[in-house]
Amino acid sequence: MLALLRQVALLPVRFYQYALSPLWGPKCRFYPTCSHYAVEAVTKFGILRGGWLTLIRVAKCGPFHPGGYDPVPPCTKCENKQQV
């Protein structure tokens, strides 16, 4: 049930990845891109914490942050390390 809720929560991100991002081209200053970061964070940590991490990541995007490599933090309390 939780996996289904996570997939539903990620629908807007998937729509962006497959419908809008190809039209606009690569614009993200981070690696992985913010949309890929969102998918990994929500998959790894769940909707609340993953959503919070994604919000923080998107808030960094702007002229005052250089971007670069910014991975999802490791999950130290995950029961199943193969969730990602």
C-alpha positions as CSV (number, residue, x, y, z in Angstrom):
1,M,0.0,0.0,0.0
2,L,2.8,2.4,0.9
3,A,4.6,1.6,-2.4
4,L,1.4,2.6,-4.3
5,L,1.2,5.9,-2.4
6,R,4.8,6.7,-3.2
7,Q,4.2,6.0,-6.9
8,V,1.1,8.3,-6.8
9,A,3.1,11.0,-5.0
10,L,5.8,10.8,-7.7
11,L,3.4,11.1,-10.7
12,P,4.0,14.9,-11.1
13,V,7.7,14.3,-11.1
14,R,7.4,11.5,-13.6
15,F,5.2,13.7,-15.8
16,Y,7.9,16.4,-15.7
17,Q,10.6,13.9,-16.5
18,Y,8.9,12.4,-19.5
19,A,6.8,15.3,-20.9
20,L,8.3,18.6,-20.0
21,S,12.0,18.1,-19.4
22,P,12.7,16.8,-22.9
23,L,11.1,20.0,-24.3
24,W,13.2,22.3,-22.2
25,G,16.5,20.5,-22.3
26,P,19.0,20.0,-19.5
27,K,18.8,23.0,-17.1
28,C,19.6,21.5,-13.7
29,R,22.8,22.7,-12.1
30,F,23.0,19.6,-9.9
31,Y,23.8,15.9,-10.4
32,P,21.6,14.0,-10.0
33,T,19.0,16.3,-11.4
34,C,16.4,17.5,-9.0
35,S,13.7,15.3,-10.5
36,H,15.9,12.2,-10.2
37,Y,16.8,13.3,-6.7
38,A,13.1,13.5,-5.8
39,V,12.4,10.0,-7.1
40,E,15.4,8.5,-5.2
41,A,14.6,10.4,-2.0
42,V,10.9,9.5,-1.9
43,T,11.7,5.9,-2.8
44,K,14.4,5.6,-0.1
45,F,12.8,7.6,2.7
46,G,9.1,7.8,2.0
47,I,6.8,10.6,1.1
48,L,7.3,12.9,4.1
49,R,11.1,12.8,4.6
50,G,11.8,12.3,0.9
51,G,9.5,15.2,0.1
52,W,11.3,17.4,2.6
53,L,14.7,16.5,1.3
54,T,13.5,17.3,-2.2
55,L,12.1,20.7,-1.1
56,I,15.4,21.6,0.4
57,R,17.2,20.5,-2.7
58,V,14.9,22.6,-5.0
59,A,15.3,25.6,-2.7
60,K,19.1,25.4,-3.3
61,C,18.6,26.0,-7.0
62,G,19.4,29.6,-7.8
63,P,22.2,31.9,-8.7
64,F,23.8,31.8,-5.3
65,H,24.5,28.1,-5.2
66,P,27.1,26.6,-7.5
67,G,25.3,23.3,-7.9
68,G,27.5,20.2,-8.6
69,Y,27.3,16.7,-7.1
70,D,24.6,16.5,-4.4
71,P,23.4,13.0,-3.8
72,V,20.5,11.8,-1.6
73,P,22.0,11.2,1.9
74,P,22.5,7.6,2.9
75,C,19.7,5.8,4.7
76,T,21.1,4.7,8.0
77,K,17.8,3.4,9.4
78,C,16.4,1.6,6.3
79,E,15.3,-1.9,6.9
80,N,15.9,-3.0,3.4
81,K,19.1,-1.5,1.9
82,Q,18.1,-2.6,-1.5
83,Q,15.1,-0.2,-1.7
84,V,17.0,2.1,-4.0
